[in-house]
Amino acid sequence: MSGLPEFSLRVDQNPFLPAGGREMHAIVTVRASGSAAPERPDRTPAAEVIVIDTSGSMSYGGKLAAAKRAARAAVAQLRDGVHFAIIAGANRPAPVYPRSGLAVADDRTRRAAARAIGHLEAAGGTAIGSWLMLADQLLSARTDAVRHVILLTDGKNQHETPAELDRALRRCAGHFVCDARGVGTDWEVAELRTITEALLGGFLDIPDPADLKDDFVAMARASMGKEVADVALRLWTPQRSSVRFLKQMTPHLTDLTGRRVDSGRQTADYPLGAWGAEEREYHLCVEVEYSGIGRRMRAAGVKLVERGERGERGERVLASGNVVAEWTDDEGRSTRIDRRVAHHTGQSELADAIREGLEARRAGDEDTATARLGRAVVLADRVGNAQIKDLLGNVVEVIDAEHGTVRLKHTVSKADEMALDTRSQRTVRIRSRDDLEPGRTQDGAR
């Protein structure tokens, strides 16, 4: 166990509420530091499945050739002993290597997998739910492992119904983490967002197939760095209090509110997926019962829990903290907004403004599109998201950035629109000068 990451948990908040106030916001920062050396024999087992879209459209624009290079490069990153498989995705998914089950990575199997990938051909359609179901079937043999899927597609999920995809996602949720990539411009942003939110991964647009290789290498390396397979945030709330929402804010925005699973009396677990050495931030909002001026209460108990079994060890608590609430008639105290809370509230609003603006633009509602994308310009500057500011400039002409005065551009490439839509889910951390405030305790008090 000494080689596993060490976890810490920090709560940032303003604990003071005005008379009658009930809504308490806090940012929970979880950090895992230190990780195992690749060669250590008692590393957590890992299992990797790479799913390559081989539908007919992949034959155009060099997409399949680039996908083959990317998949071979990802296989090369798998350390010895990792269980893995390659799946070809079309109307019906097919195992490419090995022909059944999972292979064990070594020099011989990595070479054999590379040869098998080279024989992939493009034909058929797209049925992503069935691809995920086959991946789940293969990975079910390694419930002791950190399980991860890389999924690549270039098109819409046309050969199965939304209900079929939804059933597949419900079945696979909690079994593995899936990171997805859309290559070209004919896939659906909302579709990959739904898939990766259900499977606790991230997604990105790759307009140029030539960029696939580096991206696949990065995903495979990140997967090989995971050491703890199943982590959850366990929240306790007092009677007559409730969790309004829990959102992952970094490295990408994911709403975890609907993933709640009751785990005990007044406690619920929210899945966080697999972890290596990394840091993530979560925005928690709790509704509490008003107790009166001068009263102080524990608004929520926060525990980071490793679930399941690894060897003979079962569940264990990795770190813990508290969210507190205190009512005051001091307006200066109750109106102060914690910097991290303000930053991440802005990032949530920014993502919503972009999504709503682009939806209105596609629907021909220019007034709403202009207003929402103008608001996004203001928010992008406020939270310091330079990439989103640049991407917004491809969709609107900025007249007055401070006040969000913009004019819609009449000609916008599909790639630019998709990039803005996709990357609005990618957030930035609070500026370094605000990163640490002196005098803050773990429960947010001073």
N, C-alpha and C positions, 0 to 999 in steps of 0.2 A: 504494500500500500504506500510505501515511502516514495515511489516514483510517480504517484498521481498528483495532479495539480492541487495546490492549496487554495481554498476558496475564502473570500471575504465578502462582506455585505455592508453597504453603507446606505443610510437613509438621509435624504436632504429634503427639508420642508420648512415652512413657517408654521409653527405649532399653534399660533394664536388665531382664534376665530372671534368675530364680533358677536354681540348678544343675538341669540337666535340662530347663529350660523350653524350649518350642518354639514357642509361639504369640505372635506379635507383632502388636499392634494399632496403627494410626495413622489420623489424620484428615488427609486431603489437601484443602486449601482452594484452589480455583481461582478467580481473580478476573480479569475482563476490564474494563478501564476505558477510558473515552473511546470515542466512536463517531462515525460519519459524520453530517454535516449532511444533512437530507432532500433538499436541492436539489443535492448534489454529483453531477456527471454520471458519475463513475466508481464509484458505489456498487455493491456486490455486487448482481447481479440478484436479484429475488424473484418467487416464484410462489405464489399463494394460491388454495385451493379451499374453498368454503363448502358444506357438505352439510347440508341441512335435511330432517328426517324429515317426510314428507307422508303417512304412513299414516293410516288412517281415524280413529284415536283422537286425532290432533292437532286434530280439529275441535271437541273438547270443552274447556271451561274456558278458552277464549280463547288456547289454546296456539299455534295456527297464526298468528293475528293478531299475537301477541307475537313469534313467530319471524320473521315478515316484517319487523316494525319493527327487530328486532335485526340481521337480515341486511343490510338497507338501511344501517343505521348502521355496520356493519362495512365495507361496500363504500366508504362515504364516507371511511374512514380510509386507504384504499389510496393510496399516493403515485403520481404520474404515472409511467408506464413499467412498473409492476408487471403481470405477466401474471396473469390471474385467471379463475375460472369459478364458476358456481353450479350445484349439483346438487340435484335433488329425489329423495329417497330413499323408496322403497316396496318392493313385491315386486321390481320391476326399476327400477334408478336411471335417471334421464333428465337430460340436460343442459338447464338452464333458460336460462342465458345464459353464453356464446354458444351457439348450437345445435350447434356443433362446435368442437373445439380450445379455445384460450385467447384471451381478449380482452386488450387492452393498456389499462391504466387511464388515462383522461383525463376531462375534464368530460363529454364526450358518452357514453362507454361507461359511466361510473358512473350517469348518468341512465337509460340504456337498461337497465342491470342492475336498477335500482330498479323500473322499470316491469315488467320480467319477473318479479321477485320478487312484485310485487303480484298477479300472476295465478295464484300457486300455489294448488292446491286439495288437500284431504285425501281420500285414497282408497287402499285397498290395505293391504299389510302391511309387515313389517320384515325386511330382509335386509342387515344392515350390512356383511358381507363383500363383497357385490357393490357396495355404495356405495364402499367403499375401493378396490376394483379399478378402478372407473371413474375415481376421483380419480387413482390411480396412472397409468392410461393417459394422462390429460390432462397430468399433470405430467412424464411421461417426455420430453416435447418440450423441457424446460428443465432439463437435468441440470447446467447451469452456475449454477443459481439456488439461493437458500435457499428450500426448498419446505416449505409448511405447509398443514395441513388443519384447519379448524374443523368439528366434527361435533356435531350436535344430534339427540338421540332422546328419545322419551317412552315407549318400550316395550321389551319383551324381543325378542331376535333369533329370532322364532318361525318365519320362513319360509326358513331355511336351517339345516343341521345344524351342530353344533359343529365337526365335521371340516371343513366348508366354510369356516367363519369362520377356523379355524386355518390352512388353506391360504392364505387371503387375507392373513392377517397375516404369514405367512412370506414371501410374495411381496413385500409392501409394506415390510417391515422394512428400514431403512437408506435408503429412497428419500425419505421425508418424515417430518416430525414431525407428530403429530396430537394436538390438544387436544380433549377431548370434554366435553359437558355433557348431563346427564340432567334433563329438565324434568318436573315432576309427581312421582308416586310409584309408577309402574307399570313402571319400568325396573329392570335388575339391576345392583347395585353391582359384583358380581364380574365381570360381563361388560365393563363400561367399564374396570375396573381392568386386566383382561387386555389389552384393546385398547390402552390408553395405555401400559402397560408395554412392549408389543411395539414401539410406535411412538414411544417416548421422550417422550411428552407427559404432561399432567396431566388430571385429570377432577374435576368438582365437581357437586354436586347443586344444582338451581335449583327449589325447591318452588313458588315463585310465578313464573308466566310473566312478570309485570311486571318482574322483575329481569333478564331476558335481555338487554335492550338494553345496559345498562351493562357487563355481563359480556362481550358480544361486542365492544364497543368496546375494552375493555381487552385482549382477546386479539388483536385486529387490530393495535392499537398496539404490543403487545409483539412481534408477528411482524414488523412494519415496522422494529423496532429491531435485528433480527438481521443480522449482517454476515459471519459465518464459518459456512459451510454444514455442514461435516462435521468435527467434532472428536472425537478419540479419546484415551483414557488408555492409554498403552503401558506395560506393566509387564514389567520384567526380573526374574527370580528366579534365584538360584544353582542349580547342580545339587543334586538331593536336597532342594530346597525347592519350595513350591507355594503358589498363591493359594487360600486357603480361601473367601474371599468378598470381593466389592466391592459396596457399596451406596451409591447416591446418598442423602444424608440431608437436604439442603436444596436447593430449597424444598419438595420433597415426596419421600417415601420410595419408591425404586425399586431392586429387587435386580437388579444388572447381572451377577451371577456367571455366569449361563447364556448371556450374550451374548459370551463370550470367542471371539476369532478369532485363531488363531496367526499371528504376523506375522514370525517369524524364530526363530533358534535361542535358546531360553530366553526369548522375548518373546511377549506376546499383547496384542491391542488390545481395548478395551472402548469401545463407542460412547457418546458424550455428546451427540450431536445438534448443533443449530445454536446459535450464541452471538451475543449482543450485549454491551452493557455490563451485567454482572451478576456475581454471586458464587454459587458452589455448593460444597457440602462433600460429601466421600465418605469412607466408613468402609472401610478396607482391613485385612484380616486375612491374614497370611502365616504359613505353617508352615515353620519353619527347622530345619536339622539342628543338634543340640547340639554345640558345639565346645569346651566346657570353661571353667572359671572363669577370668576375666581376658581371655578372647578376645573380640574385637570384629569384627563382620562387617557387610557391606552386605546387608541382608535383602531389599531390593527397590530397583530403580531405577525412577523414575517420570518419564515424559515426557508432555507434552501435545502432541499432533500434529494438525496440520491435514492432512486427507487429500483426495485427489481433485485436481481441476484448477480453477483460476480464472484465466482467460486462459491464459498460457503457463507459469504457476507450478504445480508439482506439490506433493508433500508437503513440509511444513516443520515444524520443532520450534518450538513456541511458548513452552515453559517446561519446567523439569526440576527434580528434587529426589531425595532418597534417604531410604529407611527403613533404620535401622541397628539392630543388636542387639548387646548386650554382656552377658555372663554375670557375675554377682557373687554372693558369699556374704553381702553386706550386705543384710539383710532390709528395712531402711528404704528402700533404693533400689529393690529389686525389687518391693516391694508398693505403691509409690506409683502411683496411677492418674492419668494425664493428664486434666485437666478436660474437654477436648473429647471424648476417648474415652469418658469416663464419661457425659457428657451424651448423646452419640449412641447409646451402648449402651442407655441408658434409653429413648430414643425408639423404638428398634427393639423393645424389650420391650413398651413401651406399645402400639404398633400391634398386636403379636401378641396381647397380653392382650385388647384390645378385640375383635379379630376372633374369637378363640376364645370369648370370653364371649358375644358375640352369636350365634355359631353354636350354642352350647350352649343359649342361651335359646330359639332357634327350634326346637331339637330337644326341648325340654321337660326338659332336664337342669338343674334349678334350682340344685343344689349346685355344679356346675362353673361355671355362669354367675355365681353369686354370688361365688365365689372369684376368678375371672378378672377380673370387672369391679371387684371390691374392690381387687385388685392394680393395676388401671388407675388407680383414684383415687389411690393412693399415688404411682405413677409420674408421673402428670400434674402433681401438685404438685411432685415432685422436679425435673422438667425445666422447670417454669415454663410449662406450656401451659394458659393460662387458658381458652381457647376449649374445649378438650377437657374441662376440669373442669366447665364450664357444661353441655356436652352430656351428659356422664355423669350430671349431676343430673337430666336428663330421663328417664333410664332406671332409675336406682337412687336410693334414699333413703340418703344418707350419714349413718351413725350416728357413726363415728369415722374421720375422714379420715386421721389419722396412722397408724393400724393397718389401714386398708382394710376396716373393718367396714361393710357395706352391706346393704340389703334391696332385693330386686327390686321394682320398681313393677309392679302388675298391669295397669295400663292405660297403654300407651305408643303414641303415634301413629306411624304408619309413617314419616312425614316426620322425626320425631326420631330414630328408629332408623337411617334411611338417612343422616341428617346425621352421626351419630356414626361410622358405618361408613366413610363417604366421607372425612370430614375427619381420621380417624385417620392417614391417609397424609400429611397436611399437617403439617410439622414447624416447630419454632421454633428460632431461633438461640440459642446460649449467652448467658446474661445478660451485659449490657455490662460489668459490673465484672470479669467473668472473661475478657473478649474477648482482651485482650493481656497476656501474662505477660512481664515483663522478662527479658532474658538468654537468650531462646530462639533457637537457630540454625535454619537451614532443615532440617537433618537431625534436629532434635528434641533434640539434646544441649544441655548448659548449660555 
